[in-house]
Amino acid sequence: MNNRGLTRIASLVLVLMTGISLVYAQTPTKHAFTIQQAVEYAAKNNVQVKNALLNIQSQQQTNREITAAALPNITGSAGITDYIKIPTSLLPGEIFGQPAGTYIPVQFGTKYNSTATIQLQQLLFDGQVFIALQARATSIEFQTKNKEVTEEVIKTNIHKIYYQLVLSKTQLELLDANIARLEKLKHDAGELYKNGFAEKLDLDKISVQLANLQTEKTKALNSISIGYLGLKTLMGMPVKDTLVLTDKISDEQVKEDFSNDTAYQYTDRKEFQYLSLGKKLNEFNIKRYQLSYIPTLSLTGAYSKNAQRNKFDIFGKGDWFTTSYVGLNLSVPIFDGFARSARIKRSRIELKQTENQLENLKLTIDSEVDQAKINFKSALATMITQKKNMELAEEVYNQTKKKFEVGTGSNTEITAAQTDLVTAQTNYISSLYSAIIAKVDYQKATGKL
């Protein structure tokens, strides 16, 4: 086989391998998550959290820049100059015995000059840099806390959507049970109709109820599909992946962890921690501008070699002349048009604004906790009532069904009982979800989600 044939085979194999790798890359993944696993997945894949993590990394690099200002700065330079026309200087004629007021043109220097220099600069004291070094750790904490605030918002929304989808399983189970119950009732009514013990109208009413329930199930399935898409997007999960929710929820679980104790700490809230760090940074800013009135001190030094030639043999034999020096530079601020004063006053205003925000956040937290507690207690009471009502409606339906089967009950009674049962089930599911949301809001308000 010639080289061209081998090349074609190699190209074909490469294309096939690329296609296989793409197929594997695009294969959907199946995830079975508890609520905690869903939150952890979002913490790694949600785009807002990713950007918050990048903000931390960006701040780390900013801190490196600040540190660099306090470290030695060493630069090297080299250059060569070709004087096509050597500069001319004028010397007083008196030096050479000429009349006063006359000048003699003289050329000093060589055609080729080369210089190599190493220069050192070291900041010894700068108040602003000193404060910036102190603020590095707080800046990282500030960005880290911002990430935690972002995660908590996402975590809250994941809890609400996750439990809504978990609860939708119960909703579907109830719908399926009602559909099965009506199908059985429709079959029994059909038999009664065949034997002349029921009217065609009774059979039609049951068919209408059955169709309505099947429509409700279709709507519920569509809502669940949209809910899963929303949850995947919030978690940062590819839409093509399969997500299975493994947690279950019951009214007993919703009742857990609820206490009448209203004790809580403002510092339990991530937003309060974040704003407190912002206040600390404001204080650093004021100190930085205040220290800008203090003189700055720096050390400089240089070492250089210089060569002068009339021929271009810089790197050949010949002398290189050395120059070196060390110096201290003191910079004393005298007057800057009141710019520093304006910066300090502006920073103090910004600090006062942050303090006002903290006080307002305390009021907001107090309000949120009280409101969340009231809503949670009310939702729990409603849920308990609706559960009892659903159980009673189911008992009424069973009794009415027995009467209908033995011929002592009417179709109107069983239709009404079925309608009441579906309504009671719907109300219970709605109250259970409201209680779940109220619990999540209560936990978030107290900083314990």
C-alpha positions, 0 to 999 in steps of 0.5 A: 500500500502506498503512502497516500493510501496510509494517509487516507486510512489514518484520516478516516480513523481520526474522523471516526475517533473524533465522532465517537468522542463527540458522541460520548461528550454529548451523552446525557448523564443521569443524576439522582439527587437529594436536596443537599446534593442538588445544592452542592451541585449548584454550588459548583455549576451555577454561573453566578456562583462561578463568577463569584468564585472568579471575583475571589480569584481576581481579588487575590491577584489585586492583593498580589499587586498591593504586596508588590508595591512593598517589595523591591522593584528591580529593572535592567536596561541597555542601549547603544547610541550611534552619533552620526554627527557628534554634538558640538559645544562652544568653548570661550575663546579666552581659554585658548588666548582668543579675544573675549566674546569669541567662541571655539567650536569643539566636538566632545565624545565618541561616535559609539556609546553603550550603557548597561544599567541595573536599577533598584527601587524600594519603598520604605514607607507609604501610609496608603500602601501600609493600610492596603496591606492590612486590608488584604485579608478583609478584601478576600473575606468580603468577596468570599462572603459575597459568594456565600450570599449568592449561594444562599439565594440560589439555595433558597430557590432550589429548596422551593422548586425541589420540594414543589417537584417532590410534592408533584409526585404526590399530586400525580398519585392522587390524580391517578387514584382519582382517575382509577376510581372514576374509571371503576365507577364508570364501568359500574355505572355502565353495567347498571345502565345496561341492566336498566338501573341507571340513566345515560345522563349518569354515565355521561356525568362520570365521563365528564369528570373523568375527562376533566381529571385526565386534563388536569393530569396533562396540565400537571405533567406539563408544569412538572416538565417546566419545573424540572427545566427551571431547576436544571437551569438554576443548578447549572445542569445541562438540559439534556441530563436526567434529574431524579429527586430522591427526597420525599416530603410529608406534613410531619417533616414540615412540622419539624424544627419549628419552635416558638423561640424567637431568639436569633442573631443578626450575624447568622445572616450572610447579608449582615456579615457581608455588609459588616465586612463592607463597613470594615473596608470603608474604615480602611479607606478612611485610614488610607486617605488620612495617612496620605498626609504623611511623607513617603520614603523610598530607597533608590540605587543603580549600577551601570557600565558605559563604553565609548568607542570611535569604532563599532567594537563595543563588545571587543576589547576596551574599557567599560566605565562604572557608575553606581549610586544609592539614594533616599527620596523623601516626598512631603505632601504640601498642598493638593488643592484640598483633594485629600480632604475631599476624599476623606470626607467622601469616605466618611459619608460612604461609611455612614451610608453603610452604617445606615444600611446595617441598621436598616438590615436589622429592622428588615431581619426583625420584620422578616423573622416575625412575618415568616414565623406568622406565615409558618404557623398559619400555614401549618394550621391550614395544612393540618385542617386541610389534611383532616378535611381530605380524610373526611372527604375520602370517608364521605366518598367511600360511604357514598360509593357503597350506597350507590353500589347497593342502589340506595344512593344516587349518581348525583350524590356520588358525583358531588362526593367525588368533586368534594374529594378532588377539591379537598385533595387539591387544597391539601396539596396546595396547603402542604406546598405553602407550608414548605415554602413558609418553612424555607422562608422561616429558616432563611429569615433566621439564618438557619437554612 
